[in-house]
């Protein structure tokens, strides 16, 4: 049976966003990966209408400067190519810091990535600024104070917004990573109430760590924060999960229970 032009197969790929490429904006990531798919010679499907484009969908956008160990895209294909073979072709066509490392066919009726993924984990590495001695215990106390407040007001694109910590932060912790270095771990939830922006939480934490520093206004979402107690920081999204009905956290690559090879063409449900 001939595959339909709308795409018969759906391949879910996991990829990284590391190094200098962490500073790419979301649209730049999308355009780069679309070029990778074309260079790899993947038989990608296109949308119908006056302006057809590649049928590909991504996880939620990362703030500029935030790295990731686990991002995803779903690519619709018009012909079956073994997942391992297509993964190797995509890897060969990708920059190292934006390379896919896992590919798996999923059912066409699987929910979209942005609807399916509801849990995310982050690691934040902090390095003390001159004159500040960052200790995990002090950072933990300041973090507890921020969390107890329940929400963080901030400005984004000139509009007043509120980060609802009660709805978006599941757990947070701090550990000593070295002299003047602390590592934060954040277990977060995303959904209709929004998602946690780690850089906003970090800005609020910095105000608790250095309350004597004049700030000159509310927190502003700029992607990269200028902090007082922290000389340098890095944020990495380390994992994304689908939360099952019983609270179990599942990999988005395996949450629908499908296998590395898709159903036969004749039995794949139509879109």
One Martini backbone bead per residue (centre of mass of N, CA, C, O) as a GRO file, in nm:
protein
  271
    1UNK     BB    1   0.097   0.035   0.022
    2UNK     BB    2   0.058   0.363  -0.016
    3UNK     BB    3   0.156   0.640   0.113
    4UNK     BB    4   0.053   0.916   0.242
    5UNK     BB    5   0.117   1.261   0.219
    6UNK     BB    6   0.069   1.306   0.540
    7UNK     BB    7   0.170   1.048   0.674
    8UNK     BB    8   0.240   0.721   0.822
    9UNK     BB    9   0.488   0.799   1.000
   10UNK     BB   10   0.623   0.823   1.350
   11UNK     BB   11   0.909   0.991   1.470
   12UNK     BB   12   1.092   0.978   1.775
   13UNK     BB   13   1.330   1.223   1.890
   14UNK     BB   14   1.629   1.252   2.066
   15UNK     BB   15   1.803   1.550   2.190
   16UNK     BB   16   2.045   1.794   2.209
   17UNK     BB   17   2.148   2.110   2.398
   18UNK     BB   18   2.464   2.246   2.359
   19UNK     BB   19   2.661   2.481   2.434
   20UNK     BB   20   2.631   2.731   2.209
   21UNK     BB   21   2.337   2.618   2.122
   22UNK     BB   22   2.184   2.722   2.381
   23UNK     BB   23   2.155   3.023   2.228
   24UNK     BB   24   1.928   2.930   2.076
   25UNK     BB   25   1.642   2.971   1.948
   26UNK     BB   26   1.362   2.804   1.872
   27UNK     BB   27   1.352   2.872   1.567
   28UNK     BB   28   1.647   2.794   1.513
   29UNK     BB   29   1.614   2.499   1.587
   30UNK     BB   30   1.399   2.425   1.382
   31UNK     BB   31   1.560   2.505   1.124
   32UNK     BB   32   1.801   2.320   1.174
   33UNK     BB   33   1.647   2.045   1.182
   34UNK     BB   34   1.524   2.068   0.902
   35UNK     BB   35   1.799   2.060   0.758
   36UNK     BB   36   1.885   1.786   0.866
   37UNK     BB   37   1.656   1.620   0.738
   38UNK     BB   38   1.734   1.690   0.447
   39UNK     BB   39   2.031   1.591   0.452
   40UNK     BB   40   1.936   1.288   0.536
   41UNK     BB   41   1.694   1.198   0.341
   42UNK     BB   42   1.418   1.215   0.457
   43UNK     BB   43   1.073   1.106   0.418
   44UNK     BB   44   0.904   1.368   0.452
   45UNK     BB   45   0.630   1.529   0.545
   46UNK     BB   46   0.357   1.741   0.441
   47UNK     BB   47   0.156   1.985   0.430
   48UNK     BB   48  -0.135   2.126   0.349
   49UNK     BB   49  -0.176   2.374   0.105
   50UNK     BB   50  -0.028   2.682   0.018
   51UNK     BB   51   0.203   2.620   0.266
   52UNK     BB   52   0.407   2.385   0.270
   53UNK     BB   53   0.539   2.181   0.544
   54UNK     BB   54   0.696   2.026   0.770
   55UNK     BB   55   0.619   1.740   0.973
   56UNK     BB   56   0.692   1.891   1.280
   57UNK     BB   57   0.750   1.844   1.637
   58UNK     BB   58   0.789   2.000   1.962
   59UNK     BB   59   0.894   2.088   2.239
   60UNK     BB   60   0.921   2.306   2.460
   61UNK     BB   61   1.062   2.594   2.504
   62UNK     BB   62   1.370   2.726   2.559
   63UNK     BB   63   1.557   2.927   2.706
   64UNK     BB   64   1.796   3.127   2.653
   65UNK     BB   65   2.083   2.930   2.766
   66UNK     BB   66   1.941   2.659   2.785
   67UNK     BB   67   2.004   2.344   2.832
   68UNK     BB   68   2.004   1.988   2.702
   69UNK     BB   69   1.961   1.623   2.731
   70UNK     BB   70   1.623   1.629   2.655
   71UNK     BB   71   1.489   1.637   2.350
   72UNK     BB   72   1.206   1.667   2.112
   73UNK     BB   73   1.086   1.507   1.802
   74UNK     BB   74   0.828   1.484   1.550
   75UNK     BB   75   0.832   1.277   1.256
   76UNK     BB   76   0.688   1.267   0.945
   77UNK     BB   77   0.642   0.988   0.721
   78UNK     BB   78   0.613   0.827   0.388
   79UNK     BB   79   0.840   0.618   0.483
   80UNK     BB   80   1.011   0.339   0.572
   81UNK     BB   81   1.277   0.357   0.819
   82UNK     BB   82   1.491   0.244   1.004
   83UNK     BB   83   1.565   0.388   1.297
   84UNK     BB   84   1.877   0.343   1.305
   85UNK     BB   85   1.935   0.450   1.022
   86UNK     BB   86   1.811   0.735   1.053
   87UNK     BB   87   1.976   0.820   1.295
   88UNK     BB   88   2.254   0.810   1.155
   89UNK     BB   89   2.183   1.028   0.942
   90UNK     BB   90   2.116   1.256   1.143
   91UNK     BB   91   2.390   1.260   1.288
   92UNK     BB   92   2.564   1.326   1.030
   93UNK     BB   93   2.385   1.611   0.986
   94UNK     BB   94   2.471   1.708   1.272
   95UNK     BB   95   2.542   1.888   1.521
   96UNK     BB   96   2.669   1.788   1.814
   97UNK     BB   97   2.490   2.006   1.997
   98UNK     BB   98   2.218   1.876   1.808
   99UNK     BB   99   2.200   1.568   1.853
  100UNK     BB  100   2.078   1.272   1.805
  101UNK     BB  101   2.022   0.947   2.019
  102UNK     BB  102   1.708   0.878   1.962
  103UNK     BB  103   1.478   0.637   1.798
  104UNK     BB  104   1.110   0.609   1.757
  105UNK     BB  105   0.829   0.457   1.694
  106UNK     BB  106   0.492   0.582   1.686
  107UNK     BB  107   0.184   0.642   1.726
  108UNK     BB  108  -0.032   0.851   1.561
  109UNK     BB  109  -0.225   0.887   1.837
  110UNK     BB  110  -0.029   1.023   1.990
  111UNK     BB  111   0.026   1.268   2.169
  112UNK     BB  112   0.154   1.550   2.192
  113UNK     BB  113   0.427   1.658   2.345
  114UNK     BB  114   0.294   1.909   2.494
  115UNK     BB  115   0.066   1.713   2.620
  116UNK     BB  116   0.237   1.467   2.742
  117UNK     BB  117   0.435   1.653   2.883
  118UNK     BB  118   0.457   1.718   3.263
  119UNK     BB  119   0.769   1.659   3.324
  120UNK     BB  120   1.066   1.825   3.470
  121UNK     BB  121   1.428   1.846   3.478
  122UNK     BB  122   1.682   2.030   3.665
  123UNK     BB  123   2.009   2.186   3.644
  124UNK     BB  124   2.196   2.412   3.866
  125UNK     BB  125   2.490   2.600   3.833
  126UNK     BB  126   2.682   2.761   4.094
  127UNK     BB  127   2.885   3.065   4.119
  128UNK     BB  128   3.047   3.265   4.313
  129UNK     BB  129   3.085   3.573   4.395
  130UNK     BB  130   3.251   3.822   4.496
  131UNK     BB  131   3.198   3.805   4.852
  132UNK     BB  132   3.068   3.515   4.819
  133UNK     BB  133   2.953   3.222   5.016
  134UNK     BB  134   2.853   2.937   4.890
  135UNK     BB  135   2.603   2.738   5.056
  136UNK     BB  136   2.381   2.490   5.067
  137UNK     BB  137   2.232   2.570   5.327
  138UNK     BB  138   2.172   2.866   5.248
  139UNK     BB  139   2.031   2.804   4.981
  140UNK     BB  140   1.803   2.630   5.100
  141UNK     BB  141   1.678   2.853   5.274
  142UNK     BB  142   1.620   3.050   5.041
  143UNK     BB  143   1.449   2.851   4.877
  144UNK     BB  144   1.228   2.811   5.089
  145UNK     BB  145   1.135   3.106   5.091
  146UNK     BB  146   1.045   3.117   4.799
  147UNK     BB  147   0.841   2.881   4.807
  148UNK     BB  148   0.656   2.994   5.038
  149UNK     BB  149   0.543   3.234   4.866
  150UNK     BB  150   0.428   3.070   4.581
  151UNK     BB  151   0.536   3.330   4.415
  152UNK     BB  152   0.655   3.518   4.111
  153UNK     BB  153   0.707   3.825   4.012
  154UNK     BB  154   0.712   3.948   3.664
  155UNK     BB  155   0.869   4.052   3.355
  156UNK     BB  156   0.730   4.015   3.012
  157UNK     BB  157   0.722   4.201   2.748
  158UNK     BB  158   0.594   4.435   2.953
  159UNK     BB  159   0.450   4.214   3.133
  160UNK     BB  160   0.271   4.107   3.395
  161UNK     BB  161   0.373   3.824   3.594
  162UNK     BB  162   0.327   3.478   3.728
  163UNK     BB  163   0.493   3.238   3.921
  164UNK     BB  164   0.361   2.923   4.001
  165UNK     BB  165   0.490   2.714   4.235
  166UNK     BB  166   0.260   2.525   4.325
  167UNK     BB  167   0.218   2.419   4.015
  168UNK     BB  168   0.548   2.383   3.907
  169UNK     BB  169   0.674   2.277   4.189
  170UNK     BB  170   0.772   1.980   4.339
  171UNK     BB  171   1.100   2.002   4.374
  172UNK     BB  172   1.392   2.104   4.582
  173UNK     BB  173   1.761   2.133   4.573
  174UNK     BB  174   2.084   2.138   4.753
  175UNK     BB  175   2.440   2.112   4.664
  176UNK     BB  176   2.767   2.055   4.701
  177UNK     BB  177   3.030   2.105   4.433
  178UNK     BB  178   3.219   2.314   4.585
  179UNK     BB  179   3.399   2.584   4.611
  180UNK     BB  180   3.147   2.806   4.562
  181UNK     BB  181   2.954   2.552   4.480
  182UNK     BB  182   2.620   2.494   4.350
  183UNK     BB  183   2.351   2.252   4.324
  184UNK     BB  184   2.049   2.238   4.153
  185UNK     BB  185   1.730   2.069   4.191
  186UNK     BB  186   1.446   2.035   3.960
  187UNK     BB  187   1.104   1.951   4.001
  188UNK     BB  188   0.861   1.970   3.744
  189UNK     BB  189   0.555   2.125   3.619
  190UNK     BB  190   0.337   2.099   3.331
  191UNK     BB  191   0.063   2.307   3.188
  192UNK     BB  192  -0.208   2.508   3.213
  193UNK     BB  193  -0.036   2.674   3.443
  194UNK     BB  194   0.234   2.608   3.324
  195UNK     BB  195   0.587   2.678   3.364
  196UNK     BB  196   0.896   2.661   3.475
  197UNK     BB  197   1.139   2.927   3.522
  198UNK     BB  198   1.452   2.906   3.633
  199UNK     BB  199   1.551   3.208   3.605
  200UNK     BB  200   1.335   3.322   3.798
  201UNK     BB  201   1.405   3.160   4.048
  202UNK     BB  202   1.702   3.258   4.056
  203UNK     BB  203   1.642   3.560   4.095
  204UNK     BB  204   1.491   3.522   4.366
  205UNK     BB  205   1.724   3.384   4.515
  206UNK     BB  206   1.931   3.617   4.491
  207UNK     BB  207   1.763   3.816   4.670
  208UNK     BB  208   1.805   3.639   4.927
  209UNK     BB  209   2.125   3.626   4.924
  210UNK     BB  210   2.119   3.963   4.835
  211UNK     BB  211   1.943   4.205   4.994
  212UNK     BB  212   2.155   4.461   4.983
  213UNK     BB  213   2.098   4.478   4.684
  214UNK     BB  214   2.020   4.691   4.443
  215UNK     BB  215   1.769   4.651   4.179
  216UNK     BB  216   1.550   4.845   4.036
  217UNK     BB  217   1.316   4.626   4.047
  218UNK     BB  218   1.182   4.385   3.892
  219UNK     BB  219   1.171   4.100   3.749
  220UNK     BB  220   1.327   4.009   3.434
  221UNK     BB  221   1.272   3.842   3.138
  222UNK     BB  222   1.593   3.759   2.955
  223UNK     BB  223   1.714   3.453   3.004
  224UNK     BB  224   1.961   3.625   3.126
  225UNK     BB  225   2.090   3.678   3.440
  226UNK     BB  226   2.172   3.942   3.668
  227UNK     BB  227   2.374   3.874   3.939
  228UNK     BB  228   2.515   3.895   4.268
  229UNK     BB  229   2.594   3.609   4.416
  230UNK     BB  230   2.635   3.522   4.106
  231UNK     BB  231   2.866   3.486   3.857
  232UNK     BB  232   2.782   3.186   3.757
  233UNK     BB  233   2.558   3.004   3.531
  234UNK     BB  234   2.377   2.687   3.473
  235UNK     BB  235   2.125   2.538   3.259
  236UNK     BB  236   1.961   2.206   3.268
  237UNK     BB  237   1.773   1.983   3.092
  238UNK     BB  238   1.762   1.638   3.191
  239UNK     BB  239   1.436   1.582   3.180
  240UNK     BB  240   1.144   1.406   3.043
  241UNK     BB  241   0.788   1.342   3.118
  242UNK     BB  242   0.537   1.102   3.163
  243UNK     BB  243   0.244   1.101   3.355
  244UNK     BB  244   0.086   0.875   3.507
  245UNK     BB  245  -0.196   0.789   3.681
  246UNK     BB  246   0.006   0.675   3.927
  247UNK     BB  247   0.281   0.873   3.894
  248UNK     BB  248   0.448   0.769   3.686
  249UNK     BB  249   0.757   0.794   3.506
  250UNK     BB  250   0.787   0.839   3.155
  251UNK     BB  251   0.908   0.797   2.857
  252UNK     BB  252   0.833   0.943   2.553
  253UNK     BB  253   0.942   0.688   2.385
  254UNK     BB  254   0.741   0.466   2.577
  255UNK     BB  255   0.442   0.553   2.665
  256UNK     BB  256   0.279   0.381   2.420
  257UNK     BB  257   0.423   0.083   2.371
  258UNK     BB  258   0.594   0.084   2.132
  259UNK     BB  259   0.810   0.017   1.871
  260UNK     BB  260   1.078   0.054   1.656
  261UNK     BB  261   0.862  -0.064   1.476
  262UNK     BB  262   0.604  -0.035   1.290
  263UNK     BB  263   0.334  -0.077   1.155
  264UNK     BB  264   0.188  -0.170   0.905
  265UNK     BB  265   0.062  -0.001   0.649
  266UNK     BB  266  -0.227  -0.142   0.655
  267UNK     BB  267  -0.253  -0.083   0.996
  268UNK     BB  268  -0.232   0.210   0.992
  269UNK     BB  269  -0.375   0.473   1.102
  270UNK     BB  270  -0.538   0.731   0.999
  271UNK     BB  271  -0.547   1.093   1.006
   0.00000   0.00000   0.00000
